[in-house]
Amino acid sequence: MDNFSSRKAVILVLLTVLLLVLNLSLGSVLIPPGEIIKILAGQKSEQEAWNTIIWDFRMTKALTCILAGGALSISGLQMQTLFRNALAGPDVLGLSSGASLAVSLLIMAGTFLTPGPWAIAIAASLGCAGVFMIILSISFRLKDNVSLLIIGLMIGAGASSIVSVLQYLSKAEDLQSYIIWTFGSLGSLNWIEIKILAFVLVLGSAIALASVKTLNAWLLGDNYAQSVGIKLKKSRLLIIISACLLTGGVTAFCGPIAFVGLAVPHLTKMIFKTSNHKILIPMVMISGAALLLFCDIVSQLPGSAQVLPINAITAMIGAPVVIWVILRNKKITV
């Protein structure tokens, strides 16, 4: 990374820290930024309740933004590179659709019990895992990534069709619970769940970083990657595992969060003007964290007690980015 890119990276990190402090300062209880910094530094605040609010409520949500934004962005970058398609995102393999199907079966299957957060997280994880196993078994039989992309999209479409039938047949209260889950949520995690999500991010990111050479080679096509000694099936398997871990972990705990993994890689490439994944992977992780922190700030409607669904805000920001990318490039490429 040259000096100019290094300065951009430092600015991006500082921006993320600023957004973190701003995110922590918003809420129904007004806490001055100076007090927030004091609390984060481990000092006691003037009011004991402020310490509880920061550490047990606002910090957990802010860390969820950072972890979810980073995970989805890395996953999106890998999918765009693997399929050489600028419109590929973290859910392109049907993982989010599989999670949605499992959660819809849990919520709208006519049971009399109201599922708790852990039950929903486990159901979403099982749904992602089921689709992952299908994709994994199919990937060994396919030689090209385009066919895998099409199969992933068809699996997602099939799962979505079953969800639509369940929605049509379900009771109004069950349908409402499911729709609320699909809006995405960043503020419902506790510290145990955040530790699990952080572990998933570290594991998925480590696999992605280990695949840097493969990802860089794949930008020039399968034949070039094979000519430089890349084992296509093994490398594709590692990339899929990484993307599935990152996407599945976020979907399980936060619901399906749209557009972050699709838009952030493009924004990062535009800022750093590079296709080197050794630079892009850490930078998209930081950019994704910053973007989701910003979206969460907007969703809280500063000055109001209302909180908008996070997916509504990510779509408002992500959709124009995707449109801009298409108009700028005049063709859909990585």
N, C-alpha and C positions, 0 to 999 in steps of 0.2 A: 504494500500500500504506500503510495507516494505521500509527500507532505500535505498536498492539497486535500487528498482523500482522508488523511489522518485528521486534519482540521475539521472536515465535515463530520467525521465519526465522533470527535469530541463534542461538537455542537449538538449532534443528535443525542448523545448521552446526557448532556446538560439539559436539553429540551425535555427528555424523558423524566429526569429528576424534577424539573420545574412542574411538569404535568402531574407527577406523583404528589408533590406538596399541594398543588391546587386541588387535586382530587380529594385529598385528605381534609381539606379545609371546607368542603361543601357538605351540607346536610341540614337537617332541621335544627341542630344546635350550632350556633356560630362560635367557632374556635379560631382565635387569631393565628395567622401563619407563624408568628414568633413562638407561640405556645406549642404549636405542632412540631416545630424544629426542636424545641426543648424536650418534648416528650420522646421524639425519635432518638435524641441523643442520650436517653436513659435518665433524664432528670425528672423530678416530680413537678407536676403542674400546680398552678394555684388552686384548681378544683380537681378533686380526685376523680370525679365522674368523667372528666375529659380524657384521662388516661384510659379508662375503660372503653369509652367511645372510639378512641383512636385505635387501640390495639385489638379489640374484640369485634369491631364492626367495620370501621372504615379501612383499616389496614388489610383485613382479609379480602375485602372487595377489590382494593387497589392491587394487591398481589395476584388476585385472580385475573384481573385485566392484563397484567404483565405476563403471566404464565400462559394464559389462553391466547393472547395476541401473538406472542413469540412462537408458540407451538403451531398455530394455524398458518402463520406466515412461512415457517420453514417447510411445512407440509405442502403448501401451495407452490412454493418455489420448486420443490422436488418433482411435483406432478407436472408443472409446466415444462420443466427440462426433460423429464422422462418421455413425455408424449409430444414434445416440441410443439406445444399448442398454448398460445397466450391466454386462452379462455379456460384452461384446465385449472381446477381448484382442489382444495382438500377433499371435497365430497365427490370427486369425479369417479371414484371406484365404487360408489354406492354405499359407503360406510354410514354416512349420516342417514340415508334412507333406511338402512338396516336397523339403526338405532331407533329411528322414528317408528318403524314397524313394531319393534319389541315393546317400546313404551306405549304405543297405541293399544297393543294387545293387553298390556297390564292395566291401563286406565279404562279402556272402553270395552273390555271383554264381558262386562255384565257382572263383575264381582261386587260384593257388598262391602268390601274393605277398601279404605282409602289408602293407596300406596304412599309410603313415606319417601323422603329424599334418597335414602340408601337403596330402597327397593327400585326406584326409578333409575338410579345410577347403575345398579347391577343389571337391570333389564337392558338399558342402553348399551352397556359393555358387552352383554351377550349378543345383542343384535349386531353390533360392530364386529364382534369376533366371528359370528356366523357368516357374515358377508366376506370377511377376510379369509376364512378357510375356503370358501367357494372360489374367490379370486386367486388364492394361492394354488389351489389344485388345477385351475384352468391355466395359470401362467406357465406351468411346466410343459403344457402341450402346445403353447403358442410360441412362434419365433419372432413375431413383430409386436411392437407396442401399440400400434393403432388398433389391432383386433382386440387387445386387452382393454383399451379405452372404450371401444364400442360395447363390449360385453359388460363392463362396469356401468356404463350409462343405462343399458337395458335392465340390469339387475336393479338399479335405482328406480327405474320407471316401473318395474314390476312391483317392487315393495311399496312405492307410492300409490299404485292402483289399489292394493289391498288396504292401505290406510284410508283411502277415499271411501271404500265400501264400509269399513268400520265406522267412519265418521257419519255416513248416511244412516247407519243402523243404530248408532249409540244414543244414549239419553243426553239431554241438553247439558246437565251438570258435568257429565263425564267428558263430553265434547269440549266444554269450556276449559276444563282442567288440562286437557291435551293441548289445546290451542295456546294456552298460557305457557306451557312448557316449550312449544315451538318458537315462542318469542325470544327465548334465550334469557338466561339469568346469570348475573355476575356477583350478586350479593348474598347468596345463600350458603356459601361454603364455610365450614369451620376449619380450624387449624389442622386437624387430622386429614381432611380431604385436600387441603392445600399442599400438605406434605406429599400425598400420593400423586397429585397433579405435577408437583415439582419433580418428583422422581421420574415420572413418565416423560416430562420435557427433557430432563438430563439424558435419559436413555435414548430417546428418539433423536435428540440433537447429536449425541455421540456417534450414532450410526450414520447420520447425515454427514458429519464431518469426516468420518472414515471413508465416505463415498465421494469425496471431493473430486478425486481424479476421474472417477467414473462419470460423474455429472458433467464435468468439463469436456470430457471426450464425447459424451452423448449429444452435446450441442451440435456436433458436426455429423451426426447420423450413426446408425448401427454399424455400418461397414467400417467407418473410421475408428469407432470405439473398439471393434474387434481387431483391427489392424495394429492397434497400439497395445494389444495384449489384454483387453478387458474381456472377462468371461461374462457374456451377456445375461444368461439366465441367473447366475449367482448374483450379479450386480443388481439386476432388476428386482430380485427377491429381497435384497437388503433395503433397497429404496422403498419398496412397497411396505415392508415391515416397519420402517421408520415412519412413513406417512400414516400408516394405520394406527400405530401407537399414539402419535401426536393428535391425529384427528379424533380417534376413538376416546382418548382420555378427556379431551375438552368436551366432546359431545355428551359423554356420560355425566359429567358434573355440571356443565353449564348449558346443556341443550345445543341445538344446531345454530351456530353463530355464522351468519352469512357474510360474504364479500371481503372479509379481512384477509383470508388466505389468497384470494383472487387478486385484490388490488395492491396489497403491500409489496409483493415482488416487483411489480412494474414501477411503483414509486421509488423503490430502492435502486433499481437499475438506472432510473432517470437521474437520481441524485448522484450516484457514484460512478456512473458511466463505465461499467465493467460487467463482464459475464463470468468472471472468475468466482467460482463458488466458495473458494477459501475466504474471500471478502464478503460475498453476498450472504452466506449463511448466518454469520454473527450480526450483520447489519440488518437483515430482514427481521431477525429476532427482536432487535432493539426497536426497529421501526414499527413492527407489529404491536409491541408493548405500548409505544407512544400513541399509536393510532387508536387502540382500544381504550387507553386512558382518556384520550380526548373525546371519544364517542361516549364514554361513561359520564364525563363532565357535562356534555351537551344533554344527555338523556335525563340528567337530574334537574334540568330547568332551574338554573340558579335564581333564587328569589321566590321559588314556588315550592309547594309541598308535593307536587306531582312528579312522578318518575316515568319516563317513556320507555317502552320496550327497546332493549339494546339493538335488536335486529332492525328496527325501524331507522335508527341512526346510522348503523353501518351500511345499510342499503342506500341511504341518502348520500353518503360520502363515497361509497365504493362504486355505485353505478356510474356516476359521472367520470370517475377515473377510468373505468373500462371503456366507456364511450370515447374518451379522449385518446386512449391507447390505440383503438381501432382507427380513429380519424387521423392520428399522427402517423401511424405506420402504413395505413391504406391497405394493409393485409394482416392476417392473423398469423403471427409467427412468435417464436420465443424472443 
